[in-house]
Amino acid sequence: MPNVVVIGAQWGDEGKGRIVDLISEKVDIVVRYQGGNNAGHTIVIGKEKVVLHHLPSGILRDGKLSVIGNGVVIDPKVLLQEIKELIEAGHTADETNLKISDRTHVIMPYHRAIDLARESMNGKGKIGTTGRGIGPVYEDKAARRGIKLADLIDPDALSNRLKEVLDERNAYLTKVLGGDPIEFEEIFNEYSKYGEELKKFSCDASKLLNDSISEGQNILFEGAQGALLDIDFGTYPYVTSSSAGSGGASPGTGVSPTAVDTVLGIAKAYTTRVGEGPFPTEISGELGEKLRQAGGEFGATTGRPRRCGWFDAFALKYAAQINGISSIALTKLDVLSGFDKLNICVGYKYKGAELSSFPSTSHVLDEIEPIYEEMEGWGEDISDAKELSELPAQARKYLEKLEEVTGVRIYTVSLGPSREKIIFLHELFS
Ligand code: IMP
């Protein structure tokens, strides 16, 4: 059985949670490899709606192991609450089905404080972060002053580590950002309790995953955010602070890249983004609002209204190339019912010339003129269609066009949030 990486192929919020939930039926282990509780993966099972922030979307499937890899950053208080709520809702989330790498970095209160203070200080230049401390915790990891789960669960290590880093962080928080300092005692007492509670989940996840592969088990590597929010290949600086592309799966889990067999990209039938940054196909005014309302485009983590736009095939082609995406799970096609005309962006023009590659800077992207192909829309409600042949001809043409201009085949088309509202076009696992 193959090991698959599942990533968002746009700017996040493509509906990864439900697709991971779907495919997780066929794998043994689901591992998250980057991001933290900036993610919000929504899964609808019957009448139940679950939004996961830290936990792999496989946690809702019985008999599957969920792993939080070392590339993820965890906010212990939020994670423990998430686990508690899941258990209260009748699901299993204990040491039998959940493991966390002891190398995973921990989001501390000063990370959140720095994130929020910077965003309010930056005014117009802000990134529009989720305010969860994601940038500052990854900065600390790279600056070698991070705190890992292995430290959190060991009171002596936590105390020593905090003593090493807290003064410097407080100086930055107070002198540069004008915030309040964080007291050692307070943070130590609170966080060592979280460590105690999380201890049972902590393990050498890299060894666990590699041993499992050797035993013939298969793994789904679950990405968070999306390819265009990747720290290296996204629309920098309006990106998240981790490797949200498929390449992050290896350093984020400790499993060799040679273990990955295929990459599945998730894309909406149109495009959305939250936060600041360039968005060449954004639709303003009434039409954009119509799409936002039809798609319920409000953030699962922050509730912020998402910016909405046409499908950007040029950006998707770029995402497919750098991430090795061989198939796309297309979500929310039903939302496009009732639009007379649909645009697909097939190229970018910059200063009058057509570009051959995706720009590396946001200021160029801001000045892009999208090249559109206009398609006929359809009026019918398609949410109950069970087969491709039940879709209106215009919807089928729209799908064919997407495959043609992106060069990537469509694996599934989803027509609603629940598990059964999906049409399979071909096999992912053969
Ligand atoms: P951060 O990850 O909180 O630092 O936010 C950086 C950028 O990534 C902002 O534009 C956020 O809106 C965006 N972002 C972070 N996580 C997600 C996500 O799960 N879905 C969509 N956008 C996200």
Boltz pocket constraint, residues with backbone or C-beta under 6 A from the ligand:
constraints:
  - pocket:
      binder: B
      contacts: [[A, 11], [A, 12], [A, 13], [A, 38], [A, 39], [A, 40], [A, 127], [A, 128], [A, 129], [A, 130], [A, 131], [A, 132], [A, 133], [A, 134], [A, 135], [A, 224], [A, 225], [A, 229], [A, 238], [A, 239], [A, 240], [A, 241], [A, 274], [A, 275], [A, 276]]
      max_distance: 6.0
